[in-house]
Amino acid sequence: MRRGCMIFVLGALGLCVVGGVLGWLVGVPRLRDGLQDGVRDGIATEVANQIPADAGGEVPPGRYTFTEGELQAGLADEAGDQVEDVLIDLSPTGIRLGFVAQGDQELNYRGLPAAENGRFVVQDMEATNGLLDFVFPADDLAAAIEDAVNGYLTESGLRLQAVELGEGELTLETEPA
């Protein structure tokens, strides 16, 4: 009787361990994908709003400026219930993207937007927290932002000529592709 109870307990413990490992292996990638899709969609929507097509359906080349508030609102709409607040800080030294989760815990990324070979890139993107970087790596965040901007510019027949950072704003200068 004791042996049967021990086998039952060990079997239940084994199932818990297997379930936890499977949950970790499936749950973390799904969380990463969801966060990456949300960032990509939020940025793409805001880029489309700020660089609209004219009456003929063409997107003219030019200078387009984004403000912290506009970008923050676009990402907050996409984040939904996943985070409590989205914070964006634009300055000449780079961009800070933060998320407030679990009451008051602020999780931040920092990087430097630039134009390279006609494309938007985020250089030196890093998370300010090791656990944050494990759950949603800085490279994944940078890729989501780059995909959103470059995807819209490519679809619109534009290429990026320059990126300028100022206090509270980011300006993209585009030219025909």
Chimera marker file (.cmm) of the C-alpha trace (Angstrom):
<marker_set name="trace">
<marker id="1" x="0.000" y="0.000" z="0.000" r="1" g="1" b="0" radius="0.5"/>
<marker id="2" x="2.788" y="2.388" z="0.856" r="1" g="1" b="0" radius="0.5"/>
<marker id="3" x="4.604" y="1.516" z="-2.338" r="1" g="1" b="0" radius="0.5"/>
<marker id="4" x="1.490" y="2.243" z="-4.426" r="1" g="1" b="0" radius="0.5"/>
<marker id="5" x="1.092" y="5.625" z="-2.757" r="1" g="1" b="0" radius="0.5"/>
<marker id="6" x="4.756" y="6.443" z="-3.411" r="1" g="1" b="0" radius="0.5"/>
<marker id="7" x="4.409" y="5.497" z="-7.089" r="1" g="1" b="0" radius="0.5"/>
<marker id="8" x="1.295" y="7.664" z="-7.354" r="1" g="1" b="0" radius="0.5"/>
<marker id="9" x="3.047" y="10.674" z="-5.765" r="1" g="1" b="0" radius="0.5"/>
<marker id="10" x="6.136" y="10.285" z="-7.988" r="1" g="1" b="0" radius="0.5"/>
<marker id="11" x="3.942" y="9.898" z="-11.077" r="1" g="1" b="0" radius="0.5"/>
<marker id="12" x="1.967" y="13.037" z="-10.199" r="1" g="1" b="0" radius="0.5"/>
<marker id="13" x="5.193" y="14.944" z="-9.540" r="1" g="1" b="0" radius="0.5"/>
<marker id="14" x="6.598" y="13.762" z="-12.877" r="1" g="1" b="0" radius="0.5"/>
<marker id="15" x="3.459" y="14.956" z="-14.676" r="1" g="1" b="0" radius="0.5"/>
<marker id="16" x="3.784" y="18.353" z="-12.990" r="1" g="1" b="0" radius="0.5"/>
<marker id="17" x="7.397" y="18.684" z="-14.085" r="1" g="1" b="0" radius="0.5"/>
<marker id="18" x="6.593" y="17.648" z="-17.671" r="1" g="1" b="0" radius="0.5"/>
<marker id="19" x="3.611" y="20.037" z="-17.737" r="1" g="1" b="0" radius="0.5"/>
<marker id="20" x="5.735" y="22.899" z="-16.408" r="1" g="1" b="0" radius="0.5"/>
<marker id="21" x="8.488" y="22.318" z="-18.964" r="1" g="1" b="0" radius="0.5"/>
<marker id="22" x="5.982" y="22.094" z="-21.820" r="1" g="1" b="0" radius="0.5"/>
<marker id="23" x="4.232" y="25.241" z="-20.575" r="1" g="1" b="0" radius="0.5"/>
<marker id="24" x="7.562" y="27.073" z="-20.476" r="1" g="1" b="0" radius="0.5"/>
<marker id="25" x="8.648" y="25.840" z="-23.904" r="1" g="1" b="0" radius="0.5"/>
<marker id="26" x="5.315" y="26.729" z="-25.499" r="1" g="1" b="0" radius="0.5"/>
<marker id="27" x="4.249" y="29.704" z="-23.365" r="1" g="1" b="0" radius="0.5"/>
<marker id="28" x="7.375" y="31.870" z="-23.613" r="1" g="1" b="0" radius="0.5"/>
<marker id="29" x="7.594" y="31.715" z="-27.434" r="1" g="1" b="0" radius="0.5"/>
<marker id="30" x="3.882" y="32.495" z="-27.705" r="1" g="1" b="0" radius="0.5"/>
<marker id="31" x="4.319" y="35.475" z="-25.383" r="1" g="1" b="0" radius="0.5"/>
<marker id="32" x="7.292" y="36.697" z="-27.447" r="1" g="1" b="0" radius="0.5"/>
<marker id="33" x="5.336" y="36.347" z="-30.688" r="1" g="1" b="0" radius="0.5"/>
<marker id="34" x="2.363" y="38.200" z="-29.223" r="1" g="1" b="0" radius="0.5"/>
<marker id="35" x="4.508" y="41.065" z="-27.967" r="1" g="1" b="0" radius="0.5"/>
<marker id="36" x="6.421" y="41.294" z="-31.242" r="1" g="1" b="0" radius="0.5"/>
<marker id="37" x="3.184" y="41.302" z="-33.269" r="1" g="1" b="0" radius="0.5"/>
<marker id="38" x="1.675" y="43.984" z="-31.022" r="1" g="1" b="0" radius="0.5"/>
<marker id="39" x="4.696" y="46.269" z="-31.360" r="1" g="1" b="0" radius="0.5"/>
<marker id="40" x="4.873" y="45.687" z="-35.124" r="1" g="1" b="0" radius="0.5"/>
<marker id="41" x="1.154" y="46.395" z="-35.585" r="1" g="1" b="0" radius="0.5"/>
<marker id="42" x="1.196" y="49.484" z="-33.349" r="1" g="1" b="0" radius="0.5"/>
<marker id="43" x="4.202" y="51.035" z="-35.081" r="1" g="1" b="0" radius="0.5"/>
<marker id="44" x="2.916" y="50.122" z="-38.572" r="1" g="1" b="0" radius="0.5"/>
<marker id="45" x="-0.443" y="51.733" z="-37.820" r="1" g="1" b="0" radius="0.5"/>
<marker id="46" x="1.182" y="54.909" z="-36.573" r="1" g="1" b="0" radius="0.5"/>
<marker id="47" x="3.541" y="55.065" z="-39.580" r="1" g="1" b="0" radius="0.5"/>
<marker id="48" x="0.568" y="54.678" z="-41.918" r="1" g="1" b="0" radius="0.5"/>
<marker id="49" x="-1.294" y="57.432" z="-40.040" r="1" g="1" b="0" radius="0.5"/>
<marker id="50" x="1.656" y="59.832" z="-40.210" r="1" g="1" b="0" radius="0.5"/>
<marker id="51" x="2.736" y="59.041" z="-43.778" r="1" g="1" b="0" radius="0.5"/>
<marker id="52" x="-0.626" y="58.840" z="-45.545" r="1" g="1" b="0" radius="0.5"/>
<marker id="53" x="-1.303" y="58.325" z="-49.219" r="1" g="1" b="0" radius="0.5"/>
<marker id="54" x="-2.566" y="61.314" z="-51.207" r="1" g="1" b="0" radius="0.5"/>
<marker id="55" x="-5.922" y="61.410" z="-53.026" r="1" g="1" b="0" radius="0.5"/>
<marker id="56" x="-4.423" y="59.380" z="-55.902" r="1" g="1" b="0" radius="0.5"/>
<marker id="57" x="-3.274" y="56.605" z="-53.573" r="1" g="1" b="0" radius="0.5"/>
<marker id="58" x="0.408" y="57.587" z="-53.822" r="1" g="1" b="0" radius="0.5"/>
<marker id="59" x="2.589" y="58.239" z="-50.806" r="1" g="1" b="0" radius="0.5"/>
<marker id="60" x="4.753" y="61.273" z="-51.568" r="1" g="1" b="0" radius="0.5"/>
<marker id="61" x="8.372" y="61.358" z="-50.435" r="1" g="1" b="0" radius="0.5"/>
<marker id="62" x="9.226" y="63.966" z="-47.820" r="1" g="1" b="0" radius="0.5"/>
<marker id="63" x="9.894" y="64.622" z="-44.165" r="1" g="1" b="0" radius="0.5"/>
<marker id="64" x="7.560" y="63.032" z="-41.647" r="1" g="1" b="0" radius="0.5"/>
<marker id="65" x="7.731" y="63.743" z="-37.923" r="1" g="1" b="0" radius="0.5"/>
<marker id="66" x="6.425" y="61.472" z="-35.171" r="1" g="1" b="0" radius="0.5"/>
<marker id="67" x="5.954" y="62.637" z="-31.602" r="1" g="1" b="0" radius="0.5"/>
<marker id="68" x="6.316" y="60.662" z="-28.394" r="1" g="1" b="0" radius="0.5"/>
<marker id="69" x="2.595" y="61.027" z="-27.720" r="1" g="1" b="0" radius="0.5"/>
<marker id="70" x="1.538" y="59.712" z="-31.129" r="1" g="1" b="0" radius="0.5"/>
<marker id="71" x="3.799" y="56.673" z="-30.917" r="1" g="1" b="0" radius="0.5"/>
<marker id="72" x="2.837" y="56.025" z="-27.314" r="1" g="1" b="0" radius="0.5"/>
<marker id="73" x="-0.882" y="56.131" z="-28.126" r="1" g="1" b="0" radius="0.5"/>
<marker id="74" x="-0.450" y="53.765" z="-31.089" r="1" g="1" b="0" radius="0.5"/>
<marker id="75" x="1.454" y="51.205" z="-29.043" r="1" g="1" b="0" radius="0.5"/>
<marker id="76" x="-0.877" y="51.508" z="-26.059" r="1" g="1" b="0" radius="0.5"/>
<marker id="77" x="-3.844" y="50.706" z="-28.324" r="1" g="1" b="0" radius="0.5"/>
<marker id="78" x="-2.104" y="47.549" z="-29.573" r="1" g="1" b="0" radius="0.5"/>
<marker id="79" x="-0.846" y="46.481" z="-26.134" r="1" g="1" b="0" radius="0.5"/>
<marker id="80" x="-4.381" y="46.250" z="-24.785" r="1" g="1" b="0" radius="0.5"/>
<marker id="81" x="-4.463" y="44.290" z="-21.527" r="1" g="1" b="0" radius="0.5"/>
<marker id="82" x="-0.924" y="42.903" z="-21.859" r="1" g="1" b="0" radius="0.5"/>
<marker id="83" x="0.632" y="45.958" z="-20.175" r="1" g="1" b="0" radius="0.5"/>
<marker id="84" x="-0.720" y="48.741" z="-17.989" r="1" g="1" b="0" radius="0.5"/>
<marker id="85" x="1.091" y="51.583" z="-19.741" r="1" g="1" b="0" radius="0.5"/>
<marker id="86" x="3.506" y="52.233" z="-22.612" r="1" g="1" b="0" radius="0.5"/>
<marker id="87" x="6.187" y="54.892" z="-22.283" r="1" g="1" b="0" radius="0.5"/>
<marker id="88" x="8.212" y="56.391" z="-25.115" r="1" g="1" b="0" radius="0.5"/>
<marker id="89" x="11.001" y="58.885" z="-24.684" r="1" g="1" b="0" radius="0.5"/>
<marker id="90" x="12.615" y="60.371" z="-27.798" r="1" g="1" b="0" radius="0.5"/>
<marker id="91" x="15.784" y="62.424" z="-27.468" r="1" g="1" b="0" radius="0.5"/>
<marker id="92" x="18.839" y="63.216" z="-29.593" r="1" g="1" b="0" radius="0.5"/>
<marker id="93" x="20.681" y="60.370" z="-27.844" r="1" g="1" b="0" radius="0.5"/>
<marker id="94" x="18.144" y="57.670" z="-28.744" r="1" g="1" b="0" radius="0.5"/>
<marker id="95" x="14.794" y="56.145" z="-27.996" r="1" g="1" b="0" radius="0.5"/>
<marker id="96" x="13.557" y="54.600" z="-24.763" r="1" g="1" b="0" radius="0.5"/>
<marker id="97" x="10.588" y="52.295" z="-24.940" r="1" g="1" b="0" radius="0.5"/>
<marker id="98" x="9.129" y="51.244" z="-21.613" r="1" g="1" b="0" radius="0.5"/>
<marker id="99" x="6.275" y="49.114" z="-20.406" r="1" g="1" b="0" radius="0.5"/>
<marker id="100" x="4.654" y="49.317" z="-16.987" r="1" g="1" b="0" radius="0.5"/>
<marker id="101" x="3.490" y="45.945" z="-15.738" r="1" g="1" b="0" radius="0.5"/>
<marker id="102" x="2.331" y="44.410" z="-12.467" r="1" g="1" b="0" radius="0.5"/>
<marker id="103" x="1.392" y="47.624" z="-10.730" r="1" g="1" b="0" radius="0.5"/>
<marker id="104" x="4.433" y="49.824" z="-10.974" r="1" g="1" b="0" radius="0.5"/>
<marker id="105" x="7.252" y="47.734" z="-12.429" r="1" g="1" b="0" radius="0.5"/>
<marker id="106" x="8.726" y="49.645" z="-15.386" r="1" g="1" b="0" radius="0.5"/>
<marker id="107" x="10.597" y="47.590" z="-17.974" r="1" g="1" b="0" radius="0.5"/>
<marker id="108" x="12.714" y="49.525" z="-20.487" r="1" g="1" b="0" radius="0.5"/>
<marker id="109" x="14.566" y="49.147" z="-23.749" r="1" g="1" b="0" radius="0.5"/>
<marker id="110" x="16.971" y="51.646" z="-25.272" r="1" g="1" b="0" radius="0.5"/>
<marker id="111" x="18.271" y="51.953" z="-28.824" r="1" g="1" b="0" radius="0.5"/>
<marker id="112" x="19.349" y="54.363" z="-31.535" r="1" g="1" b="0" radius="0.5"/>
<marker id="113" x="17.216" y="54.659" z="-34.694" r="1" g="1" b="0" radius="0.5"/>
<marker id="114" x="19.169" y="55.273" z="-37.907" r="1" g="1" b="0" radius="0.5"/>
<marker id="115" x="18.988" y="55.032" z="-41.694" r="1" g="1" b="0" radius="0.5"/>
<marker id="116" x="21.209" y="52.400" z="-43.323" r="1" g="1" b="0" radius="0.5"/>
<marker id="117" x="21.155" y="51.609" z="-47.036" r="1" g="1" b="0" radius="0.5"/>
<marker id="118" x="17.689" y="53.116" z="-47.438" r="1" g="1" b="0" radius="0.5"/>
<marker id="119" x="16.219" y="51.204" z="-44.526" r="1" g="1" b="0" radius="0.5"/>
<marker id="120" x="15.227" y="52.011" z="-40.946" r="1" g="1" b="0" radius="0.5"/>
<marker id="121" x="17.341" y="50.240" z="-38.310" r="1" g="1" b="0" radius="0.5"/>
<marker id="122" x="17.525" y="50.341" z="-34.531" r="1" g="1" b="0" radius="0.5"/>
<marker id="123" x="21.140" y="50.122" z="-33.439" r="1" g="1" b="0" radius="0.5"/>
<marker id="124" x="22.365" y="48.928" z="-30.056" r="1" g="1" b="0" radius="0.5"/>
<marker id="125" x="18.907" y="47.960" z="-28.767" r="1" g="1" b="0" radius="0.5"/>
<marker id="126" x="19.194" y="46.650" z="-25.220" r="1" g="1" b="0" radius="0.5"/>
<marker id="127" x="16.907" y="45.799" z="-22.355" r="1" g="1" b="0" radius="0.5"/>
<marker id="128" x="17.561" y="47.310" z="-18.951" r="1" g="1" b="0" radius="0.5"/>
<marker id="129" x="16.556" y="44.081" z="-17.212" r="1" g="1" b="0" radius="0.5"/>
<marker id="130" x="17.958" y="40.574" z="-17.824" r="1" g="1" b="0" radius="0.5"/>
<marker id="131" x="14.654" y="38.802" z="-17.233" r="1" g="1" b="0" radius="0.5"/>
<marker id="132" x="12.925" y="41.193" z="-19.618" r="1" g="1" b="0" radius="0.5"/>
<marker id="133" x="15.546" y="40.457" z="-22.268" r="1" g="1" b="0" radius="0.5"/>
<marker id="134" x="14.977" y="36.728" z="-21.767" r="1" g="1" b="0" radius="0.5"/>
<marker id="135" x="11.186" y="36.961" z="-22.084" r="1" g="1" b="0" radius="0.5"/>
<marker id="136" x="11.220" y="39.488" z="-24.960" r="1" g="1" b="0" radius="0.5"/>
<marker id="137" x="14.754" y="39.931" z="-26.339" r="1" g="1" b="0" radius="0.5"/>
<marker id="138" x="15.848" y="43.408" z="-27.382" r="1" g="1" b="0" radius="0.5"/>
<marker id="139" x="16.721" y="42.093" z="-30.850" r="1" g="1" b="0" radius="0.5"/>
<marker id="140" x="13.110" y="40.907" z="-31.293" r="1" g="1" b="0" radius="0.5"/>
<marker id="141" x="11.804" y="44.332" z="-30.318" r="1" g="1" b="0" radius="0.5"/>
<marker id="142" x="14.216" y="46.050" z="-32.720" r="1" g="1" b="0" radius="0.5"/>
<marker id="143" x="13.197" y="43.662" z="-35.511" r="1" g="1" b="0" radius="0.5"/>
<marker id="144" x="9.491" y="44.373" z="-34.908" r="1" g="1" b="0" radius="0.5"/>
<marker id="145" x="10.051" y="48.137" z="-35.123" r="1" g="1" b="0" radius="0.5"/>
<marker id="146" x="12.256" y="47.817" z="-38.209" r="1" g="1" b="0" radius="0.5"/>
<marker id="147" x="9.779" y="45.490" z="-39.953" r="1" g="1" b="0" radius="0.5"/>
<marker id="148" x="6.904" y="47.882" z="-39.306" r="1" g="1" b="0" radius="0.5"/>
<marker id="149" x="8.662" y="50.972" z="-40.666" r="1" g="1" b="0" radius="0.5"/>
<marker id="150" x="10.441" y="49.284" z="-43.574" r="1" g="1" b="0" radius="0.5"/>
<marker id="151" x="7.368" y="47.311" z="-44.584" r="1" g="1" b="0" radius="0.5"/>
<marker id="152" x="5.273" y="50.445" z="-44.929" r="1" g="1" b="0" radius="0.5"/>
<marker id="153" x="7.992" y="52.378" z="-46.767" r="1" g="1" b="0" radius="0.5"/>
<marker id="154" x="8.547" y="49.505" z="-49.213" r="1" g="1" b="0" radius="0.5"/>
<marker id="155" x="4.806" y="49.110" z="-49.885" r="1" g="1" b="0" radius="0.5"/>
<marker id="156" x="4.635" y="52.858" z="-50.483" r="1" g="1" b="0" radius="0.5"/>
<marker id="157" x="7.522" y="52.917" z="-52.962" r="1" g="1" b="0" radius="0.5"/>
<marker id="158" x="9.777" y="54.896" z="-50.612" r="1" g="1" b="0" radius="0.5"/>
<marker id="159" x="13.220" y="54.431" z="-49.155" r="1" g="1" b="0" radius="0.5"/>
<marker id="160" x="14.618" y="56.057" z="-46.069" r="1" g="1" b="0" radius="0.5"/>
<marker id="161" x="17.160" y="58.788" z="-46.634" r="1" g="1" b="0" radius="0.5"/>
<marker id="162" x="17.715" y="60.006" z="-43.051" r="1" g="1" b="0" radius="0.5"/>
<marker id="163" x="16.518" y="59.732" z="-39.462" r="1" g="1" b="0" radius="0.5"/>
<marker id="164" x="16.658" y="62.710" z="-37.119" r="1" g="1" b="0" radius="0.5"/>
<marker id="165" x="16.038" y="62.579" z="-33.393" r="1" g="1" b="0" radius="0.5"/>
<marker id="166" x="15.022" y="65.620" z="-31.394" r="1" g="1" b="0" radius="0.5"/>
<marker id="167" x="13.509" y="66.260" z="-27.995" r="1" g="1" b="0" radius="0.5"/>
<marker id="168" x="10.210" y="64.398" z="-28.091" r="1" g="1" b="0" radius="0.5"/>
<marker id="169" x="10.218" y="63.688" z="-31.829" r="1" g="1" b="0" radius="0.5"/>
<marker id="170" x="11.574" y="61.436" z="-34.541" r="1" g="1" b="0" radius="0.5"/>
<marker id="171" x="11.731" y="62.595" z="-38.172" r="1" g="1" b="0" radius="0.5"/>
<marker id="172" x="12.015" y="60.294" z="-41.169" r="1" g="1" b="0" radius="0.5"/>
<marker id="173" x="13.168" y="61.767" z="-44.441" r="1" g="1" b="0" radius="0.5"/>
<marker id="174" x="12.113" y="59.661" z="-47.404" r="1" g="1" b="0" radius="0.5"/>
<marker id="175" x="12.818" y="59.578" z="-51.125" r="1" g="1" b="0" radius="0.5"/>
<marker id="176" x="11.388" y="57.569" z="-54.032" r="1" g="1" b="0" radius="0.5"/>
<marker id="177" x="12.619" y="53.977" z="-54.078" r="1" g="1" b="0" radius="0.5"/>
<link id1="1" id2="2" r="1" g="1" b="0" radius="0.2"/>
<link id1="2" id2="3" r="1" g="1" b="0" radius="0.2"/>
<link id1="3" id2="4" r="1" g="1" b="0" radius="0.2"/>
<link id1="4" id2="5" r="1" g="1" b="0" radius="0.2"/>
<link id1="5" id2="6" r="1" g="1" b="0" radius="0.2"/>
<link id1="6" id2="7" r="1" g="1" b="0" radius="0.2"/>
<link id1="7" id2="8" r="1" g="1" b="0" radius="0.2"/>
<link id1="8" id2="9" r="1" g="1" b="0" radius="0.2"/>
<link id1="9" id2="10" r="1" g="1" b="0" radius="0.2"/>
<link id1="10" id2="11" r="1" g="1" b="0" radius="0.2"/>
<link id1="11" id2="12" r="1" g="1" b="0" radius="0.2"/>
<link id1="12" id2="13" r="1" g="1" b="0" radius="0.2"/>
<link id1="13" id2="14" r="1" g="1" b="0" radius="0.2"/>
<link id1="14" id2="15" r="1" g="1" b="0" radius="0.2"/>
<link id1="15" id2="16" r="1" g="1" b="0" radius="0.2"/>
<link id1="16" id2="17" r="1" g="1" b="0" radius="0.2"/>
<link id1="17" id2="18" r="1" g="1" b="0" radius="0.2"/>
<link id1="18" id2="19" r="1" g="1" b="0" radius="0.2"/>
<link id1="19" id2="20" r="1" g="1" b="0" radius="0.2"/>
<link id1="20" id2="21" r="1" g="1" b="0" radius="0.2"/>
<link id1="21" id2="22" r="1" g="1" b="0" radius="0.2"/>
<link id1="22" id2="23" r="1" g="1" b="0" radius="0.2"/>
<link id1="23" id2="24" r="1" g="1" b="0" radius="0.2"/>
<link id1="24" id2="25" r="1" g="1" b="0" radius="0.2"/>
<link id1="25" id2="26" r="1" g="1" b="0" radius="0.2"/>
<link id1="26" id2="27" r="1" g="1" b="0" radius="0.2"/>
<link id1="27" id2="28" r="1" g="1" b="0" radius="0.2"/>
<link id1="28" id2="29" r="1" g="1" b="0" radius="0.2"/>
<link id1="29" id2="30" r="1" g="1" b="0" radius="0.2"/>
<link id1="30" id2="31" r="1" g="1" b="0" radius="0.2"/>
<link id1="31" id2="32" r="1" g="1" b="0" radius="0.2"/>
<link id1="32" id2="33" r="1" g="1" b="0" radius="0.2"/>
<link id1="33" id2="34" r="1" g="1" b="0" radius="0.2"/>
<link id1="34" id2="35" r="1" g="1" b="0" radius="0.2"/>
<link id1="35" id2="36" r="1" g="1" b="0" radius="0.2"/>
<link id1="36" id2="37" r="1" g="1" b="0" radius="0.2"/>
<link id1="37" id2="38" r="1" g="1" b="0" radius="0.2"/>
<link id1="38" id2="39" r="1" g="1" b="0" radius="0.2"/>
<link id1="39" id2="40" r="1" g="1" b="0" radius="0.2"/>
<link id1="40" id2="41" r="1" g="1" b="0" radius="0.2"/>
<link id1="41" id2="42" r="1" g="1" b="0" radius="0.2"/>
<link id1="42" id2="43" r="1" g="1" b="0" radius="0.2"/>
<link id1="43" id2="44" r="1" g="1" b="0" radius="0.2"/>
<link id1="44" id2="45" r="1" g="1" b="0" radius="0.2"/>
<link id1="45" id2="46" r="1" g="1" b="0" radius="0.2"/>
<link id1="46" id2="47" r="1" g="1" b="0" radius="0.2"/>
<link id1="47" id2="48" r="1" g="1" b="0" radius="0.2"/>
<link id1="48" id2="49" r="1" g="1" b="0" radius="0.2"/>
<link id1="49" id2="50" r="1" g="1" b="0" radius="0.2"/>
<link id1="50" id2="51" r="1" g="1" b="0" radius="0.2"/>
<link id1="51" id2="52" r="1" g="1" b="0" radius="0.2"/>
<link id1="52" id2="53" r="1" g="1" b="0" radius="0.2"/>
<link id1="53" id2="54" r="1" g="1" b="0" radius="0.2"/>
<link id1="54" id2="55" r="1" g="1" b="0" radius="0.2"/>
<link id1="55" id2="56" r="1" g="1" b="0" radius="0.2"/>
<link id1="56" id2="57" r="1" g="1" b="0" radius="0.2"/>
<link id1="57" id2="58" r="1" g="1" b="0" radius="0.2"/>
<link id1="58" id2="59" r="1" g="1" b="0" radius="0.2"/>
<link id1="59" id2="60" r="1" g="1" b="0" radius="0.2"/>
<link id1="60" id2="61" r="1" g="1" b="0" radius="0.2"/>
<link id1="61" id2="62" r="1" g="1" b="0" radius="0.2"/>
<link id1="62" id2="63" r="1" g="1" b="0" radius="0.2"/>
<link id1="63" id2="64" r="1" g="1" b="0" radius="0.2"/>
<link id1="64" id2="65" r="1" g="1" b="0" radius="0.2"/>
<link id1="65" id2="66" r="1" g="1" b="0" radius="0.2"/>
<link id1="66" id2="67" r="1" g="1" b="0" radius="0.2"/>
<link id1="67" id2="68" r="1" g="1" b="0" radius="0.2"/>
<link id1="68" id2="69" r="1" g="1" b="0" radius="0.2"/>
<link id1="69" id2="70" r="1" g="1" b="0" radius="0.2"/>
<link id1="70" id2="71" r="1" g="1" b="0" radius="0.2"/>
<link id1="71" id2="72" r="1" g="1" b="0" radius="0.2"/>
<link id1="72" id2="73" r="1" g="1" b="0" radius="0.2"/>
<link id1="73" id2="74" r="1" g="1" b="0" radius="0.2"/>
<link id1="74" id2="75" r="1" g="1" b="0" radius="0.2"/>
<link id1="75" id2="76" r="1" g="1" b="0" radius="0.2"/>
<link id1="76" id2="77" r="1" g="1" b="0" radius="0.2"/>
<link id1="77" id2="78" r="1" g="1" b="0" radius="0.2"/>
<link id1="78" id2="79" r="1" g="1" b="0" radius="0.2"/>
<link id1="79" id2="80" r="1" g="1" b="0" radius="0.2"/>
<link id1="80" id2="81" r="1" g="1" b="0" radius="0.2"/>
<link id1="81" id2="82" r="1" g="1" b="0" radius="0.2"/>
<link id1="82" id2="83" r="1" g="1" b="0" radius="0.2"/>
<link id1="83" id2="84" r="1" g="1" b="0" radius="0.2"/>
<link id1="84" id2="85" r="1" g="1" b="0" radius="0.2"/>
<link id1="85" id2="86" r="1" g="1" b="0" radius="0.2"/>
<link id1="86" id2="87" r="1" g="1" b="0" radius="0.2"/>
<link id1="87" id2="88" r="1" g="1" b="0" radius="0.2"/>
<link id1="88" id2="89" r="1" g="1" b="0" radius="0.2"/>
<link id1="89" id2="90" r="1" g="1" b="0" radius="0.2"/>
<link id1="90" id2="91" r="1" g="1" b="0" radius="0.2"/>
<link id1="91" id2="92" r="1" g="1" b="0" radius="0.2"/>
<link id1="92" id2="93" r="1" g="1" b="0" radius="0.2"/>
<link id1="93" id2="94" r="1" g="1" b="0" radius="0.2"/>
<link id1="94" id2="95" r="1" g="1" b="0" radius="0.2"/>
<link id1="95" id2="96" r="1" g="1" b="0" radius="0.2"/>
<link id1="96" id2="97" r="1" g="1" b="0" radius="0.2"/>
<link id1="97" id2="98" r="1" g="1" b="0" radius="0.2"/>
<link id1="98" id2="99" r="1" g="1" b="0" radius="0.2"/>
<link id1="99" id2="100" r="1" g="1" b="0" radius="0.2"/>
<link id1="100" id2="101" r="1" g="1" b="0" radius="0.2"/>
<link id1="101" id2="102" r="1" g="1" b="0" radius="0.2"/>
<link id1="102" id2="103" r="1" g="1" b="0" radius="0.2"/>
<link id1="103" id2="104" r="1" g="1" b="0" radius="0.2"/>
<link id1="104" id2="105" r="1" g="1" b="0" radius="0.2"/>
<link id1="105" id2="106" r="1" g="1" b="0" radius="0.2"/>
<link id1="106" id2="107" r="1" g="1" b="0" radius="0.2"/>
<link id1="107" id2="108" r="1" g="1" b="0" radius="0.2"/>
<link id1="108" id2="109" r="1" g="1" b="0" radius="0.2"/>
<link id1="109" id2="110" r="1" g="1" b="0" radius="0.2"/>
<link id1="110" id2="111" r="1" g="1" b="0" radius="0.2"/>
<link id1="111" id2="112" r="1" g="1" b="0" radius="0.2"/>
<link id1="112" id2="113" r="1" g="1" b="0" radius="0.2"/>
<link id1="113" id2="114" r="1" g="1" b="0" radius="0.2"/>
<link id1="114" id2="115" r="1" g="1" b="0" radius="0.2"/>
<link id1="115" id2="116" r="1" g="1" b="0" radius="0.2"/>
<link id1="116" id2="117" r="1" g="1" b="0" radius="0.2"/>
<link id1="117" id2="118" r="1" g="1" b="0" radius="0.2"/>
<link id1="118" id2="119" r="1" g="1" b="0" radius="0.2"/>
<link id1="119" id2="120" r="1" g="1" b="0" radius="0.2"/>
<link id1="120" id2="121" r="1" g="1" b="0" radius="0.2"/>
<link id1="121" id2="122" r="1" g="1" b="0" radius="0.2"/>
<link id1="122" id2="123" r="1" g="1" b="0" radius="0.2"/>
<link id1="123" id2="124" r="1" g="1" b="0" radius="0.2"/>
<link id1="124" id2="125" r="1" g="1" b="0" radius="0.2"/>
<link id1="125" id2="126" r="1" g="1" b="0" radius="0.2"/>
<link id1="126" id2="127" r="1" g="1" b="0" radius="0.2"/>
<link id1="127" id2="128" r="1" g="1" b="0" radius="0.2"/>
<link id1="128" id2="129" r="1" g="1" b="0" radius="0.2"/>
<link id1="129" id2="130" r="1" g="1" b="0" radius="0.2"/>
<link id1="130" id2="131" r="1" g="1" b="0" radius="0.2"/>
<link id1="131" id2="132" r="1" g="1" b="0" radius="0.2"/>
<link id1="132" id2="133" r="1" g="1" b="0" radius="0.2"/>
<link id1="133" id2="134" r="1" g="1" b="0" radius="0.2"/>
<link id1="134" id2="135" r="1" g="1" b="0" radius="0.2"/>
<link id1="135" id2="136" r="1" g="1" b="0" radius="0.2"/>
<link id1="136" id2="137" r="1" g="1" b="0" radius="0.2"/>
<link id1="137" id2="138" r="1" g="1" b="0" radius="0.2"/>
<link id1="138" id2="139" r="1" g="1" b="0" radius="0.2"/>
<link id1="139" id2="140" r="1" g="1" b="0" radius="0.2"/>
<link id1="140" id2="141" r="1" g="1" b="0" radius="0.2"/>
<link id1="141" id2="142" r="1" g="1" b="0" radius="0.2"/>
<link id1="142" id2="143" r="1" g="1" b="0" radius="0.2"/>
<link id1="143" id2="144" r="1" g="1" b="0" radius="0.2"/>
<link id1="144" id2="145" r="1" g="1" b="0" radius="0.2"/>
<link id1="145" id2="146" r="1" g="1" b="0" radius="0.2"/>
<link id1="146" id2="147" r="1" g="1" b="0" radius="0.2"/>
<link id1="147" id2="148" r="1" g="1" b="0" radius="0.2"/>
<link id1="148" id2="149" r="1" g="1" b="0" radius="0.2"/>
<link id1="149" id2="150" r="1" g="1" b="0" radius="0.2"/>
<link id1="150" id2="151" r="1" g="1" b="0" radius="0.2"/>
<link id1="151" id2="152" r="1" g="1" b="0" radius="0.2"/>
<link id1="152" id2="153" r="1" g="1" b="0" radius="0.2"/>
<link id1="153" id2="154" r="1" g="1" b="0" radius="0.2"/>
<link id1="154" id2="155" r="1" g="1" b="0" radius="0.2"/>
<link id1="155" id2="156" r="1" g="1" b="0" radius="0.2"/>
<link id1="156" id2="157" r="1" g="1" b="0" radius="0.2"/>
<link id1="157" id2="158" r="1" g="1" b="0" radius="0.2"/>
<link id1="158" id2="159" r="1" g="1" b="0" radius="0.2"/>
<link id1="159" id2="160" r="1" g="1" b="0" radius="0.2"/>
<link id1="160" id2="161" r="1" g="1" b="0" radius="0.2"/>
<link id1="161" id2="162" r="1" g="1" b="0" radius="0.2"/>
<link id1="162" id2="163" r="1" g="1" b="0" radius="0.2"/>
<link id1="163" id2="164" r="1" g="1" b="0" radius="0.2"/>
<link id1="164" id2="165" r="1" g="1" b="0" radius="0.2"/>
<link id1="165" id2="166" r="1" g="1" b="0" radius="0.2"/>
<link id1="166" id2="167" r="1" g="1" b="0" radius="0.2"/>
<link id1="167" id2="168" r="1" g="1" b="0" radius="0.2"/>
<link id1="168" id2="169" r="1" g="1" b="0" radius="0.2"/>
<link id1="169" id2="170" r="1" g="1" b="0" radius="0.2"/>
<link id1="170" id2="171" r="1" g="1" b="0" radius="0.2"/>
<link id1="171" id2="172" r="1" g="1" b="0" radius="0.2"/>
<link id1="172" id2="173" r="1" g="1" b="0" radius="0.2"/>
<link id1="173" id2="174" r="1" g="1" b="0" radius="0.2"/>
<link id1="174" id2="175" r="1" g="1" b="0" radius="0.2"/>
<link id1="175" id2="176" r="1" g="1" b="0" radius="0.2"/>
<link id1="176" id2="177" r="1" g="1" b="0" radius="0.2"/>
</marker_set>
